[in-house]
Amino acid sequence: MDQQRIIEFYKKYFIEFYLDLPAQVQLKYDHVFVVIKQADKIPIKFFKKLTGTKNLYEIRVESNSNIYRTFCSLEPDRIVVLFNSFQKKSNKTPKSEVKKALEIQKEYHAKREK
């Protein structure tokens, strides 16, 4: 690969979530971030586009029987911008979390364009 992806945090959404996670889950996130930064093609196991959205993706982390998701956006120059995160409790991603991510993404792009 010519260039690694860069992971950026928009506001404190992800950092606050991450710091509250058990150390074992933080290590899983760290591993997934290495894959996202370095892989030419990120495996769908770790990174998937949300159906019906323009540029919203979810980072997927599993630890034991727990599932975690972090919404993000792929930006030009190989930048991945992280938004909100949550622990998934059911098979379907809660619509409220997707709505929140889309609002944060819209805010991020509005601020970036100024």
C-alpha positions in Angstrom: 0.0 0.0 0.0 1.3 3.4 -0.9 -0.2 5.3 2.1 -1.9 4.3 5.3 -5.3 5.6 6.2 -5.5 8.2 8.9 -8.0 7.9 11.8 -9.4 11.1 13.2 -11.8 11.7 16.0 -14.6 14.2 15.5 -15.2 15.9 18.9 -15.1 13.5 21.9 -17.8 11.0 20.8 -15.4 8.1 20.3 -12.8 8.9 22.9 -15.4 9.1 25.7 -16.9 5.8 24.6 -13.4 4.1 24.3 -12.2 5.2 27.7 -15.2 3.6 29.4 -14.6 0.2 27.7 -12.9 -2.7 29.4 -9.2 -3.0 28.6 -9.8 -6.2 26.5 -12.3 -4.4 24.3 -9.9 -1.4 23.9 -7.2 -3.9 22.7 -9.7 -5.3 20.1 -10.4 -1.7 18.9 -6.7 -1.0 18.7 -6.3 -4.2 16.5 -9.1 -3.2 14.2 -7.7 0.3 13.8 -4.3 -1.2 12.7 -6.2 -3.2 10.1 -8.2 -0.2 8.9 -5.0 1.9 8.6 -2.9 -0.7 6.8 -5.1 -3.0 4.8 -5.5 -2.3 1.1 -9.1 -3.7 1.3 -10.5 -3.7 4.8 -12.3 -6.9 5.6 -16.1 -6.6 6.0 -15.8 -8.3 9.3 -14.3 -5.0 10.6 -15.7 -2.3 8.3 -19.0 -2.1 6.5 -20.9 0.6 4.6 -24.4 1.2 6.0 -27.0 0.4 3.4 -29.1 3.4 2.3 -26.5 6.0 3.3 -24.2 8.0 1.2 -20.9 7.7 3.0 -21.6 6.3 6.5 -19.7 3.2 7.6 -19.5 1.2 10.8 -16.4 -0.2 12.4 -17.2 -3.6 13.8 -15.6 -5.0 17.0 -16.4 -8.2 18.8 -15.1 -9.2 22.2 -16.4 -12.5 23.8 -20.1 -12.3 23.1 -20.3 -8.5 23.0 -20.6 -6.5 19.8 -19.5 -2.9 19.5 -20.1 -0.4 16.6 -18.5 2.9 15.8 -19.9 5.0 12.9 -17.5 6.8 10.7 -17.0 8.5 7.3 -14.4 7.8 4.6 -13.0 11.1 3.5 -10.6 12.2 0.8 -6.9 11.6 1.3 -7.6 8.2 3.1 -9.0 9.8 6.2 -11.5 7.9 8.4 -13.4 10.2 10.7 -15.0 8.5 13.8 -18.4 9.6 15.1 -20.6 8.0 17.8 -20.3 4.4 19.2 -22.4 2.0 21.0 -22.6 -1.6 22.3 -24.9 -3.6 20.2 -27.6 -5.4 22.2 -29.7 -6.9 19.3 -29.3 -8.1 15.8 -30.4 -4.9 14.2 -28.6 -1.6 14.6 -30.9 0.8 16.5 -32.3 3.5 14.1 -31.7 6.1 16.8 -27.9 5.4 16.7 -27.9 5.6 12.9 -29.9 8.9 13.0 -27.4 10.3 15.6 -24.5 9.3 13.3 -26.1 10.9 10.3 -26.6 14.1 12.3 -23.0 14.1 13.5 -21.8 13.4 10.0 -23.8 16.3 8.6 -22.4 18.6 11.3 -18.9 17.5 10.6 -19.2 18.2 6.9 -20.9 21.6 7.5 -18.0 22.7 9.8 -15.4 21.3 7.3 -16.8 23.3 4.4 -16.5 26.6 6.3 
